[in-house]
Amino acid sequence: MRNGLSILFIMLVAVAHLTAQKVDIDKKSVVTNLIALPSKDVDTSFHTYSYKFTGSYNLTTWGMDIDAAQETYFKLAGYELEAQNGDLKLEATLPPIKFLDSNVQSRTEKTKDKSGRETSKNYYKHVLSYESGFSWKITDKSGKELTNKMLSTQMTSIKKHEGTEYGTYKEASDSYNNNRAQINRDIASGEITSFLSGMYQSANAQFGYRTDKDKFNIWVIGSKSHPEFEAFQTHYETVKAAFAGMAITGVTAADLEALKPAIDYYISIPEKFKADEKADTKLRYASYFNLANIYLMLDNTDKVEEYANLIIKNDYDKGDGKDFLKDAEKLKELLQKKKVPARRFSRSQNKA
């Protein structure tokens, strides 16, 4: 009996030891603001823009506010507006929208009942044709066009608007004739808004320095019984708060100071968990991963490469290490190509 109890005790100790060594890790996301760099390789000495809008009076024709439209859509992120002679010049032309003709079209729908008897029913709708178009471009101070023409030029074309279907010709005809002014106004304002919105989105994607949100992951310990559970949770919150508070004008000393407790903690983990056991290897991996991701989002590519190589050497998930090396290389190439110091910087400090 005594020997049996001894064996049972040894087994319980062994199970407890294995349980203590096991560790689960979970990913949690962190959101931060970065500058979405222009798709075009823009001259970084350009810091101002001006614009010319030909045909703006066509907005008032359809009950739209010219000032509101210009305030909303004639913006270029990261540039200061000048009345004229900006480093970049946006030129937009809006021809009048012309309503051509309206007619009622019909279709016949045939159905069969269970006995095979065929019945038919006619449906009617008004179809309105109209002509609209819009074009815009961006040039530099020398007059050279910089815009991707496929994205900017929209040739004037004839389009169709189809109304609701009705059971009689008269209902379809009356639906347009009784509401002609409102229908035309809705079509025209919708077309103009679509044109201007498309211009704004494309111009800023090509030339703007827009504020954009990016998301990355931090590993935390999922096993509540693990002695480092609370610390991993706490430092995840530290990282989350620090990146949430970063401005796109640049990473400050205060930002780095806010991150320091988490960085120091992740650096300490490989020193505390040195064994070749899977649990220790996993914790080292999680810490190296977190450090690599933090430095990637700080645009410190040297540090990313340092921790990526440690991930590979640690041999828990070499693939993540290789991915970080690729990410660091891509980021270096991007910053060099766009001639900017980082994805957070002050445009005023970047003037030539």
PyMOL commands that set and color helices and strands:
alter all, ss='L'
color gray80, all
select helices_A, chain A and resi 2-21+57-61+66-73+149-152+169-177+180-207+229-244+253-272+278-297+301-314+318-338+347-350
alter helices_A, ss='H'
color red, helices_A
select strands_A, chain A and resi 25-36+48-54+80-81+88-93+98-112+118-140+154-162+210-221
alter strands_A, ss='S'
color yellow, strands_A
deselect
rebuild
show_as cartoon
